[in-house]
């Protein structure tokens, strides 16, 4: 009986573990403000900070945080380079870009580098916290204005799509659900299939469409009209 209670307590404690966050920004005041905002949340904790891209890579290797809040413009190594370096070794890294820059080229470059979300620094705290939770659970998080900007910049590229294998009906279903922000567990429940099968479908979709992450899947779905920018995308 004692062993059983111990196991249950261990599971409960694991389930209550907070989201471990690494703050990456070259302004100490900004990091302090973020640390204060996150400090009020019971389900989050700041485990480390970095003031440039080089330090961010080192800190990620040591801390293995659940979510990285990544600024883009920093000394020594910028956020894009840091993301590329981190994801080259840890492709499962979950990175949420938090920046002052809303230029389309920076947004698209961040997404291509593996960012699962993009939020501007003037966003309300509750919007930032919601984005952190979304990225942590494997969903994507774009502010509506950012999603609209990306959508409007996307142009058809028939040359690059000629060699893409068509998606099966099931793969299209999975793609739409990913684009709507559902996690793999939620997709498995909705389609009444195993999580492993969902993982296989997502791997096939990424390979066929020559994409690298869920954020790019969302952009593809938007461009193809598989989801609505105003009702389904974040």
Backbone bond lengths (Angstrom), bond angles and torsions (degrees), N, CA, C in turn:
res aa  C-N    CA-C-N  psi(-1)  N-CA   C-N-CA  omega(-1)  CA-C   N-CA-C  phi
1 X - - - 1.466 - - 1.530 110.93 -
2 X 1.330 115.69 -42.84 1.468 120.15 179.79 1.524 110.88 -63.14
3 X 1.363 115.77 -39.62 1.463 119.86 179.22 1.521 110.42 -63.52
4 X 1.358 116.02 -42.88 1.459 120.60 -179.97 1.522 110.71 -61.72
5 X 1.348 116.44 -44.66 1.461 120.19 178.94 1.522 110.77 -62.56
6 X 1.323 116.11 -37.29 1.461 119.99 178.53 1.516 111.73 -62.88
7 X 1.343 116.11 -42.14 1.456 120.57 178.92 1.522 111.07 -64.60
8 X 1.334 115.98 -43.12 1.460 119.78 179.73 1.518 111.29 -63.33
9 X 1.330 116.13 -42.03 1.460 119.63 178.45 1.518 111.28 -64.01
10 X 1.324 116.47 -38.40 1.467 120.56 179.12 1.521 110.19 -63.25
11 X 1.341 116.09 -42.79 1.467 119.70 178.92 1.519 110.88 -64.24
12 X 1.332 114.98 -41.84 1.458 119.41 -179.28 1.522 110.56 -64.30
13 X 1.325 116.91 -42.94 1.461 120.58 179.50 1.521 110.92 -63.91
14 X 1.352 116.27 -38.76 1.460 120.02 179.16 1.524 110.41 -64.03
15 X 1.351 115.31 -41.61 1.461 119.81 -178.78 1.523 111.34 -65.37
16 X 1.348 116.76 -26.36 1.453 120.70 -177.32 1.528 112.69 -92.07
17 X 1.321 117.57 2.72 1.455 120.31 179.74 1.521 110.07 -61.60
18 X 1.340 118.41 130.98 1.465 120.64 -178.70 1.526 112.08 -72.64
19 X 1.311 115.38 161.48 1.464 121.64 174.86 1.527 107.83 -70.44
20 X 1.312 116.50 122.03 1.463 121.69 -176.70 1.532 109.14 -90.42
21 X 1.323 116.13 120.72 1.460 121.31 -170.05 1.528 111.64 -118.01
22 X 1.334 115.27 136.75 1.460 122.17 172.72 1.523 108.05 -107.47
23 X 1.341 117.36 122.26 1.459 122.85 178.84 1.519 109.79 -92.68
24 X 1.333 117.10 126.73 1.464 121.04 179.68 1.529 108.33 -126.01
25 X 1.312 116.14 107.85 1.473 121.89 179.85 1.523 107.57 -161.03
26 X 1.320 116.73 141.56 1.460 118.66 -176.47 1.523 112.81 -82.50
27 X 1.337 118.28 -3.41 1.460 121.17 178.14 1.531 109.64 -104.43
28 X 1.328 115.87 116.16 1.460 120.62 -178.03 1.527 111.55 -61.90
29 X 1.332 117.05 -34.98 1.465 120.28 179.93 1.528 110.26 -64.91
30 X 1.331 116.35 -40.34 1.461 120.63 178.02 1.520 110.50 -62.85
31 X 1.329 115.97 -44.91 1.467 119.37 178.93 1.527 110.59 -62.21
32 X 1.346 116.29 -39.02 1.457 119.74 178.70 1.515 112.04 -63.42
33 X 1.326 116.85 -40.34 1.453 120.33 178.01 1.513 112.42 -65.19
34 X 1.327 116.21 -41.89 1.463 120.63 178.29 1.527 110.82 -64.66
35 X 1.331 115.04 -41.57 1.459 119.56 179.40 1.526 110.69 -61.38
36 X 1.330 116.66 -38.25 1.465 120.79 179.42 1.530 110.99 -67.76
37 X 1.333 116.51 -43.35 1.469 120.50 179.85 1.525 110.32 -62.34
38 X 1.325 116.29 -47.53 1.463 120.84 -178.19 1.521 111.06 -67.72
39 X 1.325 116.17 -30.42 1.455 120.80 -178.03 1.517 114.40 -62.49
40 X 1.331 117.16 -20.52 1.460 120.75 178.87 1.536 112.38 -82.98
41 X 1.332 116.65 -9.56 1.466 120.47 -175.82 1.527 110.70 -95.35
42 X 1.325 116.17 131.08 1.470 120.61 -179.44 1.517 113.20 -72.50
43 X 1.341 117.07 -22.33 1.466 119.84 -174.87 1.524 112.84 -102.91
44 X 1.337 117.56 15.79 1.464 121.03 179.81 1.516 110.60 -139.13
45 X 1.321 115.82 153.34 1.458 120.43 175.08 1.530 108.71 -152.95
46 X 1.321 116.77 138.25 1.463 121.55 175.18 1.528 107.99 -83.94
47 X 1.331 117.10 119.87 1.463 120.49 -178.33 1.520 112.62 -102.19
48 X 1.332 116.56 -11.15 1.455 118.38 -179.68 1.511 111.79 -172.20
49 X 1.344 115.32 164.37 1.461 121.93 179.24 1.524 109.06 -137.55
50 X 1.329 115.12 153.38 1.457 120.83 176.30 1.519 108.55 -144.46
51 X 1.340 115.57 142.31 1.455 120.67 -177.52 1.511 114.05 -101.85
52 X 1.334 117.60 -2.85 1.465 121.44 176.47 1.518 109.03 -157.61
53 X 1.327 116.28 171.79 1.454 121.08 -175.88 1.514 114.62 -63.86
54 X 1.330 116.90 -38.25 1.466 119.96 178.67 1.523 110.91 -60.77
55 X 1.329 114.82 -46.32 1.458 119.59 -179.83 1.526 110.72 -65.86
56 X 1.339 116.30 -34.75 1.463 120.36 178.97 1.525 111.07 -61.18
57 X 1.327 116.43 -43.35 1.470 120.57 179.26 1.519 110.46 -63.22
58 X 1.337 116.29 -45.15 1.469 120.23 179.48 1.525 111.06 -62.32
59 X 1.324 116.47 -44.64 1.456 120.87 -178.41 1.531 111.18 -65.40
60 X 1.322 116.46 -37.84 1.469 118.67 179.59 1.525 110.25 -63.42
61 X 1.314 116.88 -42.71 1.465 120.63 -178.44 1.519 111.54 -62.59
62 X 1.327 116.53 -34.82 1.466 120.77 -178.56 1.526 111.34 -81.32
63 X 1.332 116.67 -44.85 1.465 121.44 -169.84 1.529 114.28 -92.09
64 X 1.330 117.19 -28.42 1.474 122.28 -174.99 1.538 110.53 46.44
65 X 1.329 118.12 60.92 1.465 121.10 -177.92 1.522 111.49 -68.00
66 X 1.319 115.77 163.50 1.467 120.86 177.23 1.522 111.09 -76.82
67 X 1.335 116.52 -37.64 1.469 122.06 -178.81 1.526 108.89 -139.70
68 X 1.329 115.43 138.53 1.464 121.13 174.22 1.523 108.31 -108.93
69 X 1.333 116.90 125.97 1.461 121.69 170.50 1.523 106.15 -92.88
70 X 1.335 116.98 110.81 1.458 121.57 -168.10 1.524 112.64 -115.11
71 X 1.325 116.26 119.93 1.458 121.10 170.19 1.528 107.69 -75.85
72 X 1.332 116.85 160.69 1.464 119.30 -178.03 1.524 113.15 -99.30
73 X 1.321 117.58 -45.89 1.463 120.67 -174.96 1.526 109.31 -99.57
74 X 1.341 114.55 109.99 1.464 121.31 -178.18 1.518 109.62 -145.44
75 X 1.326 118.37 159.94 1.470 120.94 177.85 1.525 111.73 -72.35
76 X 1.332 114.72 165.35 1.469 124.25 176.85 1.528 112.31 67.92
77 X 1.306 116.72 -62.76 1.468 120.91 178.72 1.519 107.49 -144.46
78 X 1.341 117.26 126.56 1.459 119.02 -176.59 1.527 111.29 -79.69
79 X 1.328 115.47 175.94 1.459 120.43 -175.63 1.508 114.00 -64.03
80 X 1.335 117.35 -36.57 1.468 120.90 179.76 1.525 109.99 -63.44
81 X 1.327 116.63 -47.56 1.462 120.50 179.81 1.529 110.71 -62.95
82 X 1.329 116.42 -39.82 1.466 120.05 178.95 1.521 111.00 -64.78
83 X 1.328 116.77 -42.66 1.473 120.13 177.66 1.515 111.39 -60.47
84 X 1.323 116.09 -46.24 1.460 120.14 179.97 1.524 111.73 -60.25
85 X 1.336 116.31 -40.91 1.462 120.75 -178.91 1.527 111.12 -69.27
86 X 1.320 116.21 -42.00 1.465 120.12 179.58 1.523 110.78 -64.94
87 X 1.328 116.27 -48.13 1.461 120.01 -174.77 1.525 112.55 -73.50
88 X 1.324 117.70 -19.29 1.465 120.00 175.95 1.524 110.38 -65.20
89 X 1.326 116.45 -32.28 1.467 121.80 179.87 1.525 111.21 -99.52
90 X 1.332 115.62 -35.80 1.471 121.12 -177.65 1.532 109.47 -123.95
91 X 1.323 117.69 77.28 1.467 120.41 -176.09 1.524 113.72 -61.65
92 X 1.332 116.76 -17.64 1.466 120.37 179.55 1.533 111.96 -83.75
93 X 1.327 118.27 -2.13 1.472 121.62 -177.90 1.524 110.73 -56.78
94 X 1.328 115.66 135.38 1.466 121.41 -179.91 1.520 108.37 -106.21
95 X 1.328 115.04 114.79 1.459 120.97 -172.05 1.523 110.65 -123.50
96 X 1.320 114.55 127.56 1.458 122.04 176.43 1.525 107.67 -113.66
97 X 1.328 116.30 117.11 1.459 120.43 178.98 1.522 109.33 -76.71
98 X 1.337 116.16 130.27 1.464 123.00 175.75 1.519 106.41 -126.80
99 X 1.317 116.43 108.69 1.457 120.21 -170.85 1.520 111.33 -147.06
100 X 1.328 115.40 168.46 1.465 121.24 175.65 1.516 111.51 -93.41
101 X 1.319 117.26 -7.70 1.459 121.59 -171.96 1.521 112.01 -96.50
102 X 1.334 115.18 126.24 1.464 120.36 -178.52 1.523 111.87 -114.21
103 X 1.337 117.13 17.20 1.463 119.91 179.06 1.522 110.03 -67.48
104 X 1.312 115.61 138.11 1.464 121.26 -175.85 1.518 111.85 -58.95
105 X 1.349 117.53 -40.26 1.462 118.81 -177.30 1.523 111.41 -63.64
106 X 1.335 117.15 -37.05 1.466 120.36 178.20 1.526 110.90 -68.68
107 X 1.323 116.52 -39.87 1.466 120.55 179.38 1.519 110.57 -62.35
108 X 1.332 116.34 -49.37 1.464 120.01 -178.22 1.524 111.18 -64.91
109 X 1.323 117.23 -38.55 1.462 120.58 178.93 1.528 110.44 -64.46
110 X 1.326 116.89 -39.45 1.463 120.51 178.51 1.523 111.03 -64.06
111 X 1.322 116.41 -42.66 1.469 120.24 179.11 1.520 110.62 -64.49
112 X 1.325 116.57 -43.27 1.469 119.96 179.22 1.526 111.24 -65.19
113 X 1.327 116.73 -24.92 1.460 120.75 179.76 1.523 112.59 -86.49
114 X 1.332 116.70 -1.34 1.458 119.88 173.87 1.507 116.84 109.27
115 X 1.338 118.34 6.04 1.464 119.82 177.60 1.527 109.75 -64.55
116 X 1.322 116.47 135.59 1.459 121.05 178.20 1.524 112.01 -95.49
117 X 1.315 116.10 -3.70 1.442 119.96 178.19 1.510 110.69 -163.56
118 X 1.313 115.49 161.66 1.462 121.04 -177.35 1.518 107.17 -147.53
119 X 1.326 116.50 118.90 1.458 120.52 -177.03 1.526 108.92 -137.48
120 X 1.322 115.92 143.32 1.456 120.70 -178.12 1.525 110.64 -88.02
121 X 1.319 115.82 151.90 1.461 120.80 -173.27 1.520 113.91 -67.63
122 X 1.326 117.12 -19.02 1.467 118.15 179.11 1.531 112.22 -87.20
123 X 1.334 117.19 4.95 1.462 120.80 178.60 1.533 110.08 -65.86
124 X 1.331 117.38 149.91 1.466 120.33 177.09 1.524 110.89 -62.54
125 X 1.341 118.32 149.52 1.464 121.03 -179.45 1.528 113.86 -54.72
126 X 1.349 117.52 -39.84 1.459 118.49 -178.01 1.521 111.87 -66.09
127 X 1.339 116.81 -29.00 1.465 120.81 177.06 1.527 110.12 -70.57
128 X 1.319 116.18 -40.85 1.465 120.52 176.97 1.523 110.93 -63.17
129 X 1.314 117.26 -46.00 1.461 121.32 -178.99 1.521 111.11 -62.89
130 X 1.324 116.81 -39.74 1.465 120.64 177.31 1.525 110.65 -64.09
131 X 1.339 116.60 -38.76 1.465 120.53 178.74 1.522 111.25 -65.12
132 X 1.327 116.84 -40.24 1.467 120.61 177.35 1.526 110.09 -59.83
133 X 1.320 116.55 -45.26 1.469 120.39 -179.10 1.527 110.88 -65.44
134 X 1.337 116.94 -39.17 1.461 120.24 178.51 1.534 111.13 -61.48
135 X 1.325 115.08 -49.52 1.468 119.54 -178.51 1.524 110.60 -63.66
136 X 1.319 116.90 -38.96 1.467 120.81 179.31 1.529 111.65 -60.26
137 X 1.329 117.10 -40.80 1.464 119.48 -178.00 1.534 112.82 -83.65
138 X 1.326 116.64 4.51 1.456 120.02 174.24 1.503 114.83 96.75
139 X 1.334 117.35 2.27 1.461 120.87 177.86 1.529 109.03 -88.05
140 X 1.319 116.26 175.96 1.458 120.52 176.65 1.523 108.45 -106.94
141 X 1.323 116.55 160.73 1.455 119.71 -177.84 1.519 110.76 -146.70
142 X 1.332 115.70 105.41 1.457 122.02 174.20 1.520 108.63 -120.08
143 X 1.317 116.74 135.59 1.458 119.00 171.35 1.522 108.21 -62.12
144 X 1.334 118.59 147.16 1.468 120.33 -178.73 1.523 113.47 -52.27
145 X 1.327 117.35 -41.29 1.467 120.38 -179.49 1.525 111.03 -64.85
146 X 1.338 116.35 -37.99 1.464 120.51 178.46 1.520 110.20 -68.36
147 X 1.335 116.97 -44.46 1.465 120.92 178.71 1.522 110.44 -60.36
148 X 1.326 116.79 -41.94 1.463 121.15 179.41 1.519 110.93 -63.53
149 X 1.321 115.31 -41.39 1.460 120.42 -179.58 1.526 110.88 -63.57
150 X 1.324 116.08 -42.70 1.459 120.31 178.41 1.516 109.94 -64.57
151 X 1.327 115.72 -46.18 1.452 121.01 -177.78 1.524 111.00 -58.35
152 X 1.321 116.66 -44.87 1.458 121.14 -177.64 1.515 112.38 -68.61
153 X 1.334 116.49 -22.79 1.468 120.25 -179.02 1.522 112.77 -87.89
154 X 1.336 115.81 -13.95 1.457 118.80 -176.42 1.532 110.25 -77.38
155 X 1.298 115.61 129.52 1.462 120.84 177.49 1.519 108.27 -119.30
156 X 1.323 115.81 150.42 1.466 119.42 176.87 1.520 108.91 -62.33
157 X 1.331 115.33 139.59 1.469 121.00 178.12 1.517 108.80 -126.32
158 X 1.348 117.38 74.57 1.457 120.02 -175.42 1.517 113.56 -59.09
159 X 1.356 116.23 -29.09 1.466 117.60 -179.26 1.521 110.78 -63.85
160 X 1.333 116.39 -41.18 1.461 119.50 -176.99 1.516 111.70 -80.72
161 X 1.342 117.80 -17.36 1.455 120.72 -176.28 1.527 112.53 -96.22
162 X 1.335 117.72 -9.68 1.458 119.97 -177.66 1.518 111.88 -62.10
163 X 1.330 116.62 -34.32 1.463 120.57 -175.57 1.526 113.17 -94.52
164 X 1.321 117.42 6.05 1.456 119.96 -179.43 1.526 110.39 -81.03
165 X 1.336 115.46 133.49 1.457 119.81 175.93 1.521 109.45 -70.58
166 X 1.337 117.33 141.43 1.472 118.90 178.75 1.525 111.08 -68.04
167 X 1.316 115.49 148.03 1.458 120.62 177.67 1.522 109.56 -81.02
168 X 1.315 115.21 146.26 1.459 119.92 174.48 1.529 109.20 -74.66
169 X 1.313 116.07 168.66 1.462 120.19 179.20 1.530 110.97 -60.31
170 X 1.323 116.79 -40.89 1.464 120.60 179.35 1.526 110.81 -67.03
171 X 1.328 117.26 -40.15 1.462 120.63 178.87 1.529 110.93 -63.80
172 X 1.321 117.32 -36.73 1.455 120.66 175.95 1.526 110.87 -64.07
173 X 1.332 116.46 -40.48 1.465 120.59 176.96 1.518 110.53 -59.53
174 X 1.335 115.80 -46.99 1.468 120.69 -179.17 1.524 110.16 -64.12
175 X 1.323 117.07 -42.76 1.467 121.28 179.50 1.523 110.99 -58.82
176 X 1.319 117.13 -45.09 1.468 120.59 179.99 1.524 111.18 -62.17
177 X 1.317 116.54 -40.52 1.468 120.10 -178.45 1.525 111.48 -70.41
178 X 1.334 116.48 -37.76 1.467 119.65 174.40 1.524 109.57 -61.31
179 X 1.328 116.26 -44.12 1.462 121.65 -178.39 1.522 112.29 -65.49
180 X 1.333 116.51 -25.14 1.462 120.77 177.64 1.532 112.12 -82.97
181 X 1.355 116.27 -2.01 1.457 119.94 175.39 1.510 115.20 96.73
182 X 1.338 118.22 8.43 1.464 119.98 -179.46 1.530 110.40 -76.83
183 X 1.308 116.36 145.15 1.464 121.82 175.32 1.525 109.09 -80.58
184 X 1.319 116.49 170.89 1.472 120.14 178.93 1.523 111.70 -62.15
185 X 1.330 116.69 -38.30 1.467 120.10 177.50 1.522 110.92 -62.58
186 X 1.320 116.14 -44.38 1.467 120.10 -179.62 1.523 111.66 -65.84
187 X 1.336 116.50 -38.54 1.466 120.17 178.04 1.525 110.01 -64.42
188 X 1.329 116.45 -42.69 1.465 120.76 179.17 1.526 110.68 -59.66
189 X 1.315 116.40 -43.19 1.464 120.46 179.73 1.522 110.94 -66.32
190 X 1.306 117.23 -42.88 1.468 121.29 -176.71 1.524 111.60 -66.96
191 X 1.328 117.07 -39.32 1.459 120.89 -177.30 1.530 112.72 -93.94
192 X 1.335 115.87 -1.79 1.471 122.53 -179.52 1.526 110.10 55.41
193 X 1.324 115.10 52.88 1.454 122.06 174.72 1.523 107.65 -134.52
194 X 1.322 116.83 170.91 1.461 119.45 -178.60 1.527 110.47 -79.12
195 X 1.338 115.56 157.79 1.454 120.21 176.98 1.531 110.25 -63.20
196 X 1.325 116.69 -34.50 1.466 120.30 178.40 1.523 110.51 -61.64
197 X 1.339 116.30 -40.64 1.464 120.25 178.82 1.523 110.47 -65.27
198 X 1.336 116.85 -38.70 1.464 120.31 176.39 1.525 109.76 -60.78
199 X 1.327 116.56 -44.08 1.469 120.49 179.52 1.529 111.27 -59.67
200 X 1.326 115.69 -40.24 1.472 120.33 179.34 1.524 109.93 -64.29
201 X 1.333 116.60 -45.59 1.463 120.25 179.42 1.529 111.45 -60.44
202 X 1.340 116.02 -43.56 1.467 119.17 -179.58 1.523 110.66 -64.61
203 X 1.321 116.81 -40.92 1.461 120.18 176.53 1.521 111.84 -59.94
204 X 1.343 116.28 -41.42 1.468 120.66 178.71 1.524 111.29 -65.25
205 X 1.346 115.91 -41.20 1.466 120.37 179.84 1.523 110.76 -62.42
206 X 1.329 115.98 -46.94 1.463 120.34 -180.00 1.527 111.17 -60.21
207 X 1.332 115.68 -42.67 1.466 119.92 -179.02 1.532 111.49 -67.29
208 X 1.322 116.50 -45.20 1.470 120.31 -177.55 1.527 112.32 -65.61
209 X 1.327 116.11 -39.46 1.458 120.22 -176.20 1.527 112.57 -92.66
210 X 1.329 116.48 -1.14 1.460 121.92 179.26 1.536 110.74 58.44
211 X 1.332 114.65 47.37 1.458 122.21 178.02 1.524 108.97 -110.74
212 X 1.345 116.00 166.49 1.468 117.83 -176.41 1.520 114.01 -117.22
213 X 1.331 118.63 -17.51 1.457 118.70 -177.67 1.523 111.42 -157.50
214 X 1.328 115.60 178.21 1.462 121.84 -177.41 1.529 111.95 -65.39
215 X 1.327 116.49 -35.69 1.457 119.08 179.69 1.524 110.71 -60.35
216 X 1.318 116.63 -42.01 1.455 119.76 178.19 1.526 111.41 -67.89
217 X 1.329 116.66 -31.23 1.460 119.82 175.08 1.524 110.59 -62.97
218 X 1.328 116.49 -40.17 1.464 120.95 178.76 1.528 110.33 -63.92
219 X 1.324 116.78 -44.67 1.457 120.33 179.73 1.523 111.42 -62.63
220 X 1.316 115.91 -39.29 1.466 120.19 177.04 1.525 110.27 -62.70
221 X 1.327 116.16 -45.50 1.465 120.61 -179.75 1.527 111.25 -62.76
222 X 1.314 117.31 -38.36 1.458 121.10 176.70 1.524 110.79 -63.35
223 X 1.321 115.34 -47.38 1.462 119.69 -176.45 1.514 111.82 -64.30
224 X 1.341 115.86 -33.61 1.458 120.70 -178.95 1.526 112.66 -86.39
225 X 1.337 116.15 -2.06 1.453 118.67 179.53 1.518 114.24 75.60
226 X 1.334 117.41 19.48 1.466 120.93 -179.11 1.523 111.62 -77.38
227 X 1.339 116.22 -23.79 1.463 121.30 174.17 1.516 108.12 -134.89
228 X 1.323 115.66 162.55 1.463 121.59 179.51 1.520 109.39 -94.03
229 X 1.300 116.79 134.18 1.454 121.88 177.91 1.512 111.64 -60.09
230 X 1.329 117.07 -36.85 1.452 120.70 -171.70 1.523 114.31 -89.51
231 X 1.332 116.03 -21.52 1.464 117.71 -176.38 1.526 113.44 -111.20
232 X 1.346 117.36 -29.76 1.459 119.60 -173.95 1.504 113.58 -108.41
233 X 1.306 118.20 -35.43 1.463 120.67 -175.73 1.506 110.30 -83.99
234 X 1.318 114.52 149.44 1.466 119.26 179.66 1.499 109.18 -81.77
